[in-house]
Amino acid sequence: MSKELISMCSSRSVAVRLLFLALTLVGVGVEGTIGVNYGTLANNLPPPPRVAKFLKESTVINHVRLFDANPEFLRAFAHTGIAVTVTVPNDQIPGLTRPNIAQQWVEDYIRPHIPATNIVRVLVGNEVISTADRLLIVSLVPAMQTLQTALVAALDGRIQVSTPHSLGILSNSTPPSTGKFRQGYDTHVLKPLLSFLRDTNSPFMVNPYPFFDCSPDTLDYALFLPNAGVFDENTELFYTNMLDAQLDAVYSAMKLLGFDDLEIVIAETGWPSMGDPVQVGVDAETAAEYNGNLIRHVTSGVGTPLMPNRTFETYIFALFDEDLKPGPTCERYFGLFRPDLTPAYDIGILRPMVAAAAANIQHATCLLVITVSLLIINNHGENLFL
């Protein structure tokens, strides 16, 4: 039998293992803590109503982050119960510092969809500090404050306001106990921002990506696999995975400013299934390894060495591959699903019955391919026993 057929048939056992993972995830309550980033920089994606229906009926995902506030997408998630986070694009931030514009934004993009669509959070921009755009950065906190006021006036404050950050906001992150925000931004931007989040009971949101920080020597450390680990001599704590180290570096930076009581939400993290030859671990198997282990870890309740006994609300990047995204090859291949809504790889987020059906279809396909292959071989008068 050819190697291709053997590979296809052996994938059946993989599907069974993934079905077991799906059952496990439902058992630990993953539905309350795992979300997905729904990016749309592609020309081949299914219509939003089909996507919303798929997420509700076929997956355990019940949190979605959108990168804008497109009314078509907000209508698609109406009556699904899925918790939706919307985003104000960076270029709109300066305008939102004006109360009348913030009020109009709420009237145009939020109020028409409440309560049918379960909008739970508005993010003001994305990785704003990392843009180094002075106007955006100085406008960020005032825009958040003005938008919060407008939301409270219109909807009694039921919707949180926050903003996600890249780990570029840190000037130091190794070891984790020495985590510190970049000088200047720490007191002039991040301290007022953290104070706002505390006052409004909103989370501090970060985008940690072990993929971008790993090397061949630290790949297992990034993937939550057995490894030598990292010892922090300051705290005498031992780190077995890179994500914990990244989160604890952020926590340490927050603690320096007196805000270690705030919740941390993972707004983005993920792993590409394809990339450039010079990159490490850019294949579907490694992507499944990272995202599957990620889900188990953040929902386990173990927490991190500096933040034990907690779970983390986490949004995997991304729902789909995005073929129009600029940059290196990997940027276009972070998707969990293909445009036809079949999994690029499976990490147990399909509902058990759907996962079982997928396993049965895969098995039937395997048998069909073997049968057709044998018939072709027979018609050529060759030996059927390979």
Buried (B, 14 or more C-beta within 10 A) or exposed (E): EEEEBEEBBEBBEBBBBBBEBBBBBBEBEBBBBBBBBBBBBBEEBBEBBEBBBBBBEBBBBBBBBBBBBBEEBBBBBBEBEBBBBBBBEBEBBBBBBEEEBBBBBBEEBBBEBBEEBBBBBBBBBBBBBBBEBEEBBBBBBBBBBBBBBBBBEBBEBEBBBBBBBBBBBBBBBBBBBBBBBBEEBBEEBBBBBBBBBBEBEBBBBBBBBBBEBBEEEBBBBBBBEEBEEBEBEEBEBEBBBBBBBBBBBBBBBBBBBEBBEBBBBBBBBBBBBBBEEEBBBBBBEBBBBBBBBBBBBBBEEBBBBBBEEEBBBBBBBBBBBBBEBEEBBBBBBBBBBBBEBEBBBBBBBBBBEBBBEBBEEBBEBBEEBBEEBBEEBEEEEEEEEE
